[in-house]
Amino acid sequence: MKGTRASIRYAKATLAFANESNSSHAVNDDMKSLMSLITENLELSEVMENPMLGAERKEAVMNAIFPNSNKATRKFFSLLAVNNRMELLAPTCDNFLQLYAVQRGEVKAIVTTAIPLTSDLKNQVLQTVKKLTDRKVILENKIDSSIIGGYILKIDDKQFDASVSNQLKAIKILLTKKN
């Protein structure tokens, strides 16, 4: 990820400021909205990363897109603009969301499957993940048909790969070693 160290610092500073002003929940909501907008709208990402546009114009764009955002969120936009680091907007938002979740004792578990999870399977996965961690679990389901079947479970920096494609790779390696 581009600018990871700097984006973590900006995220920590924004979270600290939001905590001081008792607005961390509102800023978290703003960051979620911002991340979904950035992932859905490639043009916004390109605008923020465009070196030809000035930081003041980028800040104005963000304030126009989020006119009802929290004071701390607007301060965050201003901080990035003053330091000419608006290209770090997306990674900083992502890091903020992760830091806020840790602060609240939450963990994000990403389950990658070939098809969407049913509610029963979702509950089974939640029960399994709760055995692995003592924090509150937020489950996200990603769909990737290339895994053929099974699942890939990612919690923090741990990954459990029980996909059919991974098992086929293991069989292929085993067979090529024997020949």
Order of alpha helices (4+ residues) and beta strands (2+ residues): alpha-alpha-alpha-alpha-alpha-alpha-beta-alpha-beta-beta-beta-alpha
